[in-house]
Protein backbone atom coordinates (compact mmCIF):
# COMPACT_ATOMS: atom_id res chain seq x y z
CA UNK A 1 0.00 0.00 0.00
CA UNK A 2 2.55 2.63 0.98
CA UNK A 3 4.45 3.84 -2.03
CA UNK A 4 7.00 6.39 -0.90
CA UNK A 5 9.35 7.51 1.82
CA UNK A 6 7.91 10.63 3.41
CA UNK A 7 8.91 13.46 5.69
CA UNK A 8 6.52 14.02 8.58
CA UNK A 9 5.39 17.01 10.58
CA UNK A 10 6.39 17.10 14.25
CA UNK A 11 2.87 15.99 15.23
CA UNK A 12 2.97 12.98 12.90
CA UNK A 13 6.50 12.10 14.02
CA UNK A 14 5.09 11.97 17.57
CA UNK A 15 2.51 9.42 16.38
CA UNK A 16 5.26 7.19 14.97
CA UNK A 17 7.21 7.47 18.22
CA UNK A 18 4.15 6.56 20.31
CA UNK A 19 3.35 3.62 18.02
CA UNK A 20 6.91 2.37 18.18
CA UNK A 21 7.03 2.54 21.97
CA UNK A 22 3.66 0.80 22.30
CA UNK A 23 4.92 -2.08 20.15
CA UNK A 24 8.22 -2.35 21.98
CA UNK A 25 6.77 -2.07 25.49
CA UNK A 26 4.75 -5.27 25.17
CA UNK A 27 6.69 -7.04 22.42
CA UNK A 28 3.69 -6.92 20.08
CA UNK A 29 3.64 -7.49 16.34
CA UNK A 30 2.42 -3.93 15.76
CA UNK A 31 2.07 -0.62 17.51
CA UNK A 32 -0.21 2.19 16.38
CA UNK A 33 -1.19 5.70 17.35
CA UNK A 34 -3.89 8.10 16.20
CA UNK A 35 -4.55 11.82 16.73
CA UNK A 36 -8.10 13.08 17.06
CA UNK A 37 -9.76 16.36 16.07
CA UNK A 38 -8.69 17.99 19.36
CA UNK A 39 -5.04 16.94 19.07
CA UNK A 40 -5.33 14.16 21.65
CA UNK A 41 -3.30 11.04 20.91
CA UNK A 42 -4.08 7.40 21.57
CA UNK A 43 -1.58 4.58 21.26
CA UNK A 44 -2.02 0.82 21.35
CA UNK A 45 -0.38 -2.47 20.53
CA UNK A 46 -1.76 -5.60 18.93
CA UNK A 47 -4.20 -7.48 21.18
CA UNK A 48 -4.27 -11.24 20.84
CA UNK A 49 -6.35 -12.99 23.49
CA UNK A 50 -8.38 -16.17 23.26
CA UNK A 51 -11.62 -14.16 22.95
CA UNK A 52 -10.42 -10.82 21.57
CA UNK A 53 -8.13 -10.06 18.67
CA UNK A 54 -7.48 -6.49 17.51
CA UNK A 55 -4.80 -5.01 15.34
CA UNK A 56 -2.89 -2.17 16.95
CA UNK A 57 -4.62 0.30 14.64
CA UNK A 58 -8.07 -1.05 15.53
CA UNK A 59 -7.23 -0.77 19.23
CA UNK A 60 -5.98 2.82 18.90
CA UNK A 61 -9.11 3.83 16.96
CA UNK A 62 -11.28 2.11 19.58
CA UNK A 63 -9.56 4.09 22.34
CA UNK A 64 -10.14 7.35 20.48
CA UNK A 65 -13.78 6.55 19.74
CA UNK A 66 -14.47 5.47 23.32
CA UNK A 67 -13.00 8.78 24.52
CA UNK A 68 -15.45 10.69 22.31
CA UNK A 69 -13.38 11.37 19.20
CA UNK A 70 -15.53 11.98 16.16
CA UNK A 71 -12.72 12.57 13.68
CA UNK A 72 -9.10 11.51 13.28
CA UNK A 73 -6.44 13.79 11.84
CA UNK A 74 -3.72 11.16 11.29
CA UNK A 75 -2.52 7.71 12.26
CA UNK A 76 0.72 5.75 12.33
CA UNK A 77 1.50 2.04 12.44
CA UNK A 78 4.87 0.48 13.28
CA UNK A 79 5.19 -3.06 12.00
CA UNK A 80 7.44 -5.47 10.16
CA UNK A 81 4.66 -6.00 7.61
CA UNK A 82 5.01 -4.25 4.29
CA UNK A 83 1.38 -3.09 4.17
CA UNK A 84 -1.45 -2.01 6.42
CA UNK A 85 -3.96 -4.64 7.41
CA UNK A 86 -7.44 -4.03 6.03
CA UNK A 87 -9.41 -4.07 9.31
CA UNK A 88 -7.28 -1.31 10.83
CA UNK A 89 -7.44 0.75 7.67
CA UNK A 90 -11.23 0.39 7.64
CA UNK A 91 -11.44 1.44 11.31
CA UNK A 92 -9.52 4.65 10.58
CA UNK A 93 -11.71 5.34 7.55
CA UNK A 94 -14.81 5.11 9.76
CA UNK A 95 -13.68 8.33 11.47
CA UNK A 96 -11.47 9.86 8.80
CA UNK A 97 -12.00 9.07 5.12
CA UNK A 98 -8.93 11.01 4.04
CA UNK A 99 -6.59 11.08 7.03
CA UNK A 100 -3.01 10.02 6.33
CA UNK A 101 -1.88 6.72 7.81
CA UNK A 102 1.89 6.49 8.06
CA UNK A 103 3.54 3.07 7.93
CA UNK A 104 6.92 2.63 9.60
CA UNK A 105 9.28 -0.24 10.23
CA UNK A 106 10.40 -1.32 13.71
CA UNK A 107 13.21 1.26 13.67
CA UNK A 108 10.65 4.03 13.25
CA UNK A 109 11.65 4.88 9.68
CA UNK A 110 8.51 5.77 7.74
CA UNK A 111 8.28 3.81 4.51
CA UNK A 112 5.09 5.34 3.17
CA UNK A 113 1.77 6.96 3.75
CA UNK A 114 -1.71 5.88 2.75
CA UNK A 115 -3.99 8.86 2.19
N, C-alpha and C positions, 0 to 999 in steps of 0.2 A: 503493500500500500504506500508507505512513504517513498518519496522519489528524489529527495534531495537533502543535502546537509544544510542546515539553517542556522542563522544567528538569532538568538532570542533576546527579548526585552528582559530587564531585571526581574520583573514579576513572573515571567514564564520560566526563567532560570531557577527561581525559587521553587516553582512547581516540580521541576526535574530533581532538584536537591531533596525536596520532601519525599518524592516518590522513591528515590534511590535509598534514602535512609529507612523508609518503611520496609522496603524489600530486604535490606541488609539486617535490620533489627531482628526480624523473625526468621530469616533464612528462607523467605518465600520465593516462588518462581517469578513473581512480578510485584512491583510496587507502583502505585498510581497516586496522583494528586489532581484536584480540581480547584478552580477559583470561581466563586459565585458572583452575582451581580453587585454585591456589596464589598467585594474584595476579600471576603473570608475564604480561607483555604481548608481543604479537607484531604487527608492522606490515608491510604489504606494499603494493605498487602493482600495477596491471594488468600482466600478462605477455603479450606478443604477439610470439611468435617463429614462424618458419616451421613448426616441429614441436611447439610447445607454446603453448597459449593458456589462460590462467587469469584469472579475474576477481580483483580485489584481495582480495575476501573469501575466495575459494577459496584463494589463496596464503597469506593470514594463517592460515586454519584448517590448511592443510597444514604450515606452520611449527610451529604449536602441537602438532599431532598427532605430528609427527616428533620433537619435543622430549619427548614422553611425556605430554602433556596428555590426560586422559580425560574432562574436562568443561570447558565454557566458561561463564563467568559473564555475559559481555556482549560485544557487538561494536559497531563503528561503521564506517560507510562514508561517505566524502566523494566526491561525484559531482555532475555537472550533471544527471544523469538524475533523473526525478521518482519513481522506484520502484526497489526492489532487484531485481537480476537473480535469476532462479530458481535457478541452479546454486550461487551463493554462499549464498543462503538455505538451500538443501538441505544444503550442507556444514556450516553452523552447526548445523542441526537434527540432524545425525548425532551431534554431541557435546553438544547442549544443546536439547532439545525446547522449552523455555520461556524461554530467555535473551532479554533484550531486544536488538534490533539497532537502533541509532540511525542515522538517515539525515540527512546534513548536506549543504548546498551548499558550493561552493568556498570561501566566506568562513568556513566553520566553523559557521554558524548551523544548529542542528538543526531540521529541519522536521517530524520525526515519529519514532515508534518503533514497530517491529513486535515484538509480544510472542508 
